[in-house]
Amino acid sequence: MTGHVDSFNCADDNTICVVGYSVYDVLSQLKNACDLMLIWFTQYCMQANAKKCQLILFSRHEVAGSLNVVGGTAINSEPVVKLLGGSIDRGLSFNDHITLLCEKAGKANELTTEANLLLFRSCCIVLLFGMFVV
């Protein structure tokens, strides 16, 4: 088993990132990392909420997978997940998130097309900065 495992924590959001050469390797390493995180949670009197757990797999090919972690609950891979208020899709296009922001802003302010384009570009910059700068 080869690859790389990282965890990122922000308040009560915990994210495990695994890089591997196959879906099997990634899911196996992710399962091990989740087990360690759940042990840590127990040691500090915390619990993971299976309803809030999400799984997304990035690959050049269409892939699907699932994990049985939190109390044996199956967590299936999804095409889009939410992370720190932003939506991330398998293609890393952020289209869902940016579309939602533009729709909200457009409804609230009835912006012109030019203003919506400016908002879209601003959202891209802020979202990319917020998602990848640690």
Backbone as CSV, one residue per row, in Angstrom:
resi,resn,N_x,N_y,N_z,CA_x,CA_y,CA_z,C_x,C_y,C_z
1,MET,0.843,-1.176,0.000,0.000,0.000,0.000,0.893,1.245,0.000
2,THR,0.737,2.071,-1.022,1.523,3.292,-1.100,0.588,4.468,-1.269
3,GLY,1.054,5.634,-0.909,0.234,6.829,-1.053,0.565,7.816,0.037
4,HIS,-0.339,8.763,0.212,-0.125,9.836,1.164,-1.444,10.138,1.862
5,VAL,-1.403,10.329,3.187,-2.598,10.632,3.973,-2.349,11.916,4.753
6,ASP,-3.323,12.837,4.692,-3.280,14.085,5.456,-4.630,14.299,6.103
7,SER,-4.628,15.011,7.203,-5.905,15.427,7.784,-5.880,16.939,7.963
8,PHE,-7.044,17.533,7.763,-7.207,18.977,7.886,-8.367,19.225,8.835
9,ASN,-8.166,20.095,9.808,-9.194,20.349,10.814,-9.475,21.839,10.903
10,CYS,-10.746,22.176,10.966,-11.170,23.560,11.135,-12.413,23.529,12.009
11,ALA,-12.271,23.983,13.254,-13.370,23.943,14.232,-13.846,22.498,14.358
12,ASP,-15.100,22.218,14.035,-15.600,20.849,14.170,-15.656,20.111,12.827
13,ASP,-15.020,20.665,11.797,-14.929,19.992,10.502,-13.577,19.312,10.396
14,ASN,-13.596,18.014,10.124,-12.379,17.226,9.988,-12.384,16.563,8.626
15,THR,-11.317,16.747,7.879,-11.227,16.203,6.531,-9.986,15.333,6.427
16,ILE,-10.181,14.143,5.876,-9.056,13.246,5.627,-8.860,13.187,4.120
17,CYS,-7.647,13.415,3.681,-7.309,13.398,2.262,-6.307,12.274,2.024
18,VAL,-6.619,11.399,1.094,-5.749,10.269,0.780,-5.415,10.293,-0.708
19,VAL,-4.151,10.117,-1.028,-3.702,10.018,-2.413,-3.132,8.615,-2.588
20,GLY,-3.585,7.927,-3.624,-3.100,6.577,-3.863,-3.137,6.225,-5.330
21,TYR,-2.694,5.014,-5.648,-2.588,4.591,-7.038,-3.808,3.834,-7.538
22,SER,-4.674,3.414,-6.633,-5.898,2.721,-7.045,-7.006,3.056,-6.057
23,VAL,-8.234,2.867,-6.497,-9.374,3.129,-5.615,-9.290,2.224,-4.391
24,TYR,-8.879,0.978,-4.605,-8.746,0.050,-3.480,-7.747,0.578,-2.449
25,ASP,-6.577,1.040,-2.911,-5.572,1.587,-1.988,-6.108,2.797,-1.241
26,VAL,-6.764,3.692,-1.963,-7.291,4.909,-1.346,-8.333,4.557,-0.292
27,LEU,-9.283,3.690,-0.637,-10.325,3.328,0.326,-9.749,2.597,1.537
28,SER,-8.752,1.757,1.313,-8.117,1.036,2.412,-7.402,2.003,3.368
29,GLN,-6.631,2.924,2.807,-5.925,3.906,3.633,-6.907,4.849,4.326
30,LEU,-7.970,5.194,3.629,-8.989,6.071,4.206,-9.690,5.381,5.369
31,LYS,-9.964,4.106,5.236,-10.584,3.332,6.314,-9.672,3.333,7.543
32,ASN,-8.380,3.084,7.337,-7.430,3.084,8.454,-7.360,4.458,9.117
33,ALA,-7.312,5.510,8.311,-7.255,6.869,8.855,-8.532,7.208,9.621
34,CYS,-9.678,6.801,9.089,-10.952,7.037,9.786,-10.985,6.301,11.125
35,ASP,-10.510,5.076,11.136,-10.473,4.309,12.387,-9.616,5.024,13.434
36,LEU,-8.451,5.536,13.012,-7.591,6.279,13.946,-8.267,7.560,14.432
37,MET,-8.950,8.255,13.526,-9.635,9.476,13.922,-10.764,9.179,14.904
38,LEU,-11.486,8.089,14.693,-12.575,7.721,15.606,-12.040,7.351,16.991
39,ILE,-10.874,6.712,17.026,-10.238,6.413,18.318,-9.882,7.711,19.020
40,TRP,-9.336,8.662,18.279,-8.982,9.966,18.846,-10.234,10.665,19.363
41,PHE,-11.319,10.623,18.585,-12.578,11.223,19.032,-13.009,10.622,20.365
42,THR,-12.957,9.309,20.471,-13.385,8.626,21.698,-12.520,9.041,22.882
43,GLN,-11.218,9.136,22.674,-10.314,9.539,23.753,-10.644,10.928,24.287
44,TYR,-11.168,11.795,23.438,-11.477,13.167,23.852,-12.986,13.408,23.977
45,CYS,-13.715,12.299,24.218,-15.165,12.345,24.496,-15.948,13.048,23.389
46,MET,-15.595,12.785,22.150,-16.326,13.340,21.006,-16.912,12.193,20.196
47,GLN,-17.872,12.533,19.343,-18.493,11.531,18.483,-18.556,12.048,17.059
48,ALA,-18.438,11.136,16.123,-18.618,11.487,14.716,-20.082,11.258,14.359
49,ASN,-20.630,12.134,13.556,-22.010,12.023,13.114,-22.022,11.442,11.702
50,ALA,-22.507,10.199,11.582,-22.501,9.513,10.285,-23.295,10.273,9.234
51,LYS,-24.313,11.016,9.655,-25.136,11.757,8.692,-24.374,12.925,8.063
52,LYS,-23.310,13.373,8.718,-22.529,14.490,8.191,-21.271,14.035,7.454
53,CYS,-21.013,12.742,7.443,-19.818,12.219,6.767,-20.068,12.140,5.271
54,GLN,-19.074,12.522,4.490,-19.161,12.519,3.032,-17.906,11.890,2.455
55,LEU,-18.035,11.337,1.265,-16.906,10.717,0.584,-16.940,11.140,-0.879
56,ILE,-15.821,11.623,-1.367,-15.698,11.939,-2.792,-14.383,11.340,-3.275
57,LEU,-14.429,10.726,-4.447,-13.238,10.120,-5.044,-12.896,10.869,-6.325
58,PHE,-11.664,11.332,-6.429,-11.194,12.023,-7.625,-10.364,11.038,-8.440
59,SER,-10.697,10.910,-9.698,-9.973,9.984,-10.567,-10.156,10.428,-12.016
60,ARG,-9.251,9.977,-12.873,-9.412,10.257,-14.300,-10.563,9.458,-14.880
61,HIS,-10.977,8.410,-14.187,-12.057,7.539,-14.636,-13.232,7.660,-13.671
62,GLU,-14.405,7.347,-14.143,-15.592,7.353,-13.281,-15.435,6.224,-12.257
63,VAL,-15.429,6.584,-11.006,-15.255,5.586,-9.952,-16.329,5.773,-8.889
64,ALA,-16.577,4.715,-8.175,-17.505,4.766,-7.047,-16.922,3.890,-5.951
65,GLY,-17.285,4.186,-4.751,-16.808,3.394,-3.634,-17.603,3.741,-2.396
66,SER,-17.394,2.962,-1.370,-18.050,3.254,-0.102,-17.166,2.762,1.033
67,LEU,-17.410,3.331,2.193,-16.694,2.961,3.406,-17.700,2.652,4.497
68,ASN,-17.383,1.692,5.319,-18.172,1.450,6.522,-17.338,1.948,7.685
69,VAL,-17.661,3.130,8.156,-16.941,3.700,9.292,-17.934,3.960,10.401
70,VAL,-18.087,5.078,10.889,-18.946,5.512,11.975,-20.077,4.520,12.297
71,GLY,-19.835,3.641,13.244,-20.862,2.708,13.689,-21.322,1.738,12.616
72,GLY,-20.473,1.440,11.639,-20.842,0.498,10.588,-21.736,1.102,9.516
73,THR,-22.000,2.389,9.561,-22.827,3.050,8.550,-22.049,3.167,7.244
74,ALA,-22.665,2.754,6.137,-22.015,2.849,4.832,-22.057,4.294,4.345
75,ILE,-20.918,4.810,3.938,-20.823,6.150,3.377,-20.399,5.974,1.924
76,ASN,-21.305,6.299,1.007,-21.055,6.120,-0.423,-20.416,7.367,-1.015
77,SER,-19.594,7.165,-2.044,-18.981,8.320,-2.713,-20.074,9.115,-3.422
78,GLU,-19.872,10.423,-3.449,-20.839,11.332,-4.050,-20.149,12.163,-5.129
79,PRO,-20.906,12.661,-6.120,-20.284,13.489,-7.161,-19.934,14.891,-6.673
80,VAL,-20.641,15.383,-5.640,-20.399,16.713,-5.086,-20.505,16.624,-3.571
81,VAL,-19.556,17.242,-2.852,-19.621,17.303,-1.388,-19.434,18.747,-0.940
82,LYS,-19.871,19.035,0.271,-19.683,20.369,0.835,-18.518,20.320,1.811
83,LEU,-17.652,21.318,1.726,-16.522,21.417,2.628,-16.356,22.875,3.021
84,LEU,-16.500,23.161,4.286,-16.375,24.528,4.808,-17.243,25.515,4.032
85,GLY,-18.461,25.105,3.709,-19.404,25.981,3.036,-19.274,26.028,1.531
86,GLY,-18.272,25.364,0.973,-18.086,25.339,-0.474,-18.411,23.971,-1.035
87,SER,-18.937,23.928,-2.238,-19.237,22.660,-2.897,-18.076,22.274,-3.801
88,ILE,-17.614,21.045,-3.658,-16.504,20.534,-4.472,-17.038,19.365,-5.286
89,ASP,-16.786,19.380,-6.592,-17.240,18.281,-7.439,-16.035,17.465,-7.911
90,ARG,-16.323,16.303,-8.474,-15.254,15.391,-8.904,-14.303,16.016,-9.910
91,GLY,-14.787,16.946,-10.704,-13.944,17.579,-11.711,-13.239,18.826,-11.207
92,LEU,-13.449,19.165,-9.941,-12.883,20.367,-9.322,-13.211,21.634,-10.119
93,SER,-14.429,21.690,-10.664,-14.832,22.865,-11.443,-15.509,23.911,-10.557
94,PHE,-16.030,23.506,-9.407,-16.743,24.395,-8.474,-17.996,24.999,-9.106
95,ASN,-18.474,24.431,-10.208,-19.647,24.975,-10.892,-20.872,25.037,-9.996
96,ASP,-21.156,23.987,-9.242,-22.334,23.972,-8.366,-22.283,25.115,-7.369
97,HIS,-21.137,25.304,-6.758,-20.998,26.332,-5.731,-21.131,27.735,-6.329
98,ILE,-20.450,27.968,-7.416,-20.473,29.300,-8.030,-21.866,29.610,-8.575
99,THR,-22.522,28.623,-9.178,-23.881,28.821,-9.680,-24.820,29.192,-8.544
100,LEU,-24.715,28.489,-7.429,-25.567,28.785,-6.274,-25.316,30.199,-5.757
101,LEU,-24.057,30.600,-5.628,-23.747,31.953,-5.155,-24.292,33.017,-6.101
102,CYS,-24.121,32.798,-7.386,-24.612,33.776,-8.366,-26.136,33.852,-8.347
103,GLU,-26.800,32.702,-8.200,-28.259,32.710,-8.131,-28.741,33.475,-6.901
104,LYS,-28.100,33.214,-5.761,-28.487,33.917,-4.535,-28.279,35.421,-4.675
105,ALA,-27.131,35.805,-5.178,-26.827,37.232,-5.317,-27.744,37.880,-6.352
106,GLY,-27.997,37.182,-7.447,-28.860,37.716,-8.492,-30.289,37.905,-8.020
107,LYS,-30.796,36.956,-7.235,-32.158,37.068,-6.703,-32.258,38.192,-5.693
108,ALA,-31.244,38.311,-4.876,-31.289,39.320,-3.817,-31.177,40.727,-4.381
109,ASN,-30.366,40.901,-5.411,-30.076,42.248,-5.901,-30.509,42.499,-7.338
110,GLU,-30.999,41.468,-8.017,-31.347,41.585,-9.426,-30.235,42.299,-10.197
111,LEU,-29.073,41.666,-10.180,-27.884,42.242,-10.801,-27.939,42.169,-12.318
112,THR,-27.222,43.063,-12.949,-27.083,43.038,-14.409,-26.173,41.883,-14.803
113,THR,-26.154,41.558,-16.068,-25.287,40.482,-16.568,-23.822,40.787,-16.274
114,GLU,-23.415,42.034,-16.472,-22.024,42.419,-16.211,-21.675,42.268,-14.737
115,ALA,-22.612,42.649,-13.868,-22.363,42.519,-12.433,-22.302,41.051,-12.029
116,ASN,-23.153,40.215,-12.641,-23.112,38.780,-12.347,-21.787,38.178,-12.773
117,LEU,-21.258,38.604,-13.922,-19.962,38.112,-14.389,-18.848,38.507,-13.433
118,LEU,-18.888,39.742,-12.965,-17.907,40.211,-11.994,-18.002,39.397,-10.704
119,LEU,-19.223,39.141,-10.252,-19.442,38.335,-9.042,-18.895,36.926,-9.252
120,PHE,-19.163,36.349,-10.416,-18.678,35.009,-10.737,-17.156,34.955,-10.642
121,ARG,-16.486,35.923,-11.240,-15.019,35.957,-11.199,-14.521,36.139,-9.770
122,SER,-15.200,36.984,-8.994,-14.813,37.200,-7.596,-14.984,35.927,-6.795
123,CYS,-16.093,35.218,-7.026,-16.350,33.968,-6.308,-15.274,32.943,-6.618
124,CYS,-14.875,32.878,-7.900,-13.828,31.921,-8.284,-12.546,32.200,-7.511
125,ILE,-12.146,33.441,-7.467,-10.899,33.806,-6.793,-10.990,33.530,-5.299
126,VAL,-12.073,33.952,-4.668,-12.234,33.756,-3.226,-12.337,32.281,-2.892
127,LEU,-13.116,31.535,-3.674,-13.298,30.120,-3.401,-11.980,29.371,-3.557
128,LEU,-11.256,29.618,-4.618,-9.987,28.930,-4.814,-9.000,29.283,-3.723
129,PHE,-8.962,30.549,-3.326,-8.066,30.950,-2.252,-8.478,30.276,-0.942
130,GLY,-9.765,30.274,-0.658,-10.264,29.709,0.592,-10.131,28.211,0.663
131,MET,-10.239,27.529,-0.472,-10.230,26.079,-0.459,-8.813,25.494,-0.405
132,PHE,-7.830,26.193,-0.974,-6.533,25.573,-1.110,-5.425,26.192,-0.283
133,VAL,-5.670,27.301,0.331,-4.646,27.913,1.184,-4.885,27.451,2.612
134,VAL,-3.895,26.811,3.206,-4.046,26.295,4.568,-3.258,27.161,5.523
